[in-house]
Amino acid sequence: MTRSRAQDPTVCGVTAAIAVIDGKWKTALLWLLEAGPQRPGELRRQLPGLSEKVLTQALREMETDGLVNREVHDVLPLKTVYSLTAFGRELSEALAPLSDWGYRRLEKLAGTQSAS
């Protein structure tokens, strides 16, 4: 899905929402930032396999989409902190029922596999 779909007024609302969270790491980053502001290094340590390049790209896209706030403190070395915006918290709350559904699906799959 292209990023332009997130801004296309002719697509359905679900498509526009999914375009904003599309990718392997954005939902995990939203989930981690629900706990409060975090530095990029803290986020990377909690998500093994996430490269610095991909983290930076995802956070920049999320900032452009209004989901996260980037705050740079003028100290040496520079300290950057990311936090959810009100819009990002709203998205996170909207995703909670979908997360619940996903867990129920996983439980159902586990029950199906153990019955085999």
N, C-alpha and C positions, 0 to 999 in steps of 0.2 A: 504494500500500500504506500502511496506516495505522500509526502508531507503536505503537498498542496491540497489533498483531500480534506485535511483538517480545517481548511479555510474556505472550502467550496460550499456556498450557501444552497446548492441544489442537491447535496447528498443528504441521506437520512441522518438523524442525530446520532444514532449508534455508530455509524461509520465515521462521523466527525470525531466522536469521543475516542474510538479505537485508534484513529490516526494519531492522536495525541499521546497515547500510551503504547503505541506499537513498538516492538523491539523486545529483546530479551531481558533488559535490565530496568526499564522505567517503572514497572509496577513494584519491583523489589526496592528501588530507590524511594518511591513514594512511601512504602511501608516503613522503611528505616527512618525516614525523615518525620514520620508521625510522632516518633519518640522525642523529637526536638532537634534543634540546630546541630549540624555535624560538619566537621572538616572533611575534605575529599579523602584524605588518608584513612580516616575512621570508616568511611563508607567502603573503601576498597578492602580493608581488612575483614569487613563483615560479608563481603561477596567474593569469595575465592573464584578466580577465573576471569574477573573483570579487570581489563587492562586500564591503565591510566588514560590512554587515548580515547577509548570507548566511554569511560566514565565522564571525561571532559565533554565529549560530544553529546552524550545523553543529558548531562546537566545544562549545557548551553541550550539545547532544544527545549528542555523543560522550562528554562528561564524565559526563552522567547515565547513559549506558549502560556506564560503567566502562572506556572505551577510552583516554581521555586524562586526564592529570593537569594541573590548572591551578595554577600557583604564582605568587603575587603578591608581589613584593619591595617592601618599604616604603621606597622612595626617591622623590625627586621628580625628574621625573615618575614616576608608578607604572610599574613594569616587570612585565609579565605574560609568563610563559613556559609553553608547552605541551609536554608530552612524553607518550610512550606509556606506559601502565601495562603490567604483565605480561600482563593480559588482552588489551590492545590488541596487544601483540607476538604473542601467541598467535593472534589473529585474522589478523594480517598474515601469519604463517607459514602459516596454513590457506589463505589466499587465493593463495599463491605458485603452487601447481599450476594453479589457475584462470587466473592470469595467463599462465603458460606455454601453456596451451591457447588462450587468446585470441591470443597472438602467432602460434602455429601456424595458427590460423584466418585471421589477417590475411595471412600468407604464402601460404596456399592461395588466398585470394581474389585476391591480387595475381597469382599464377600463372595463375588462371582468366581474369582480365581481360586479361593480356598475350597469352594464346593466342587471344583473340577477334579 
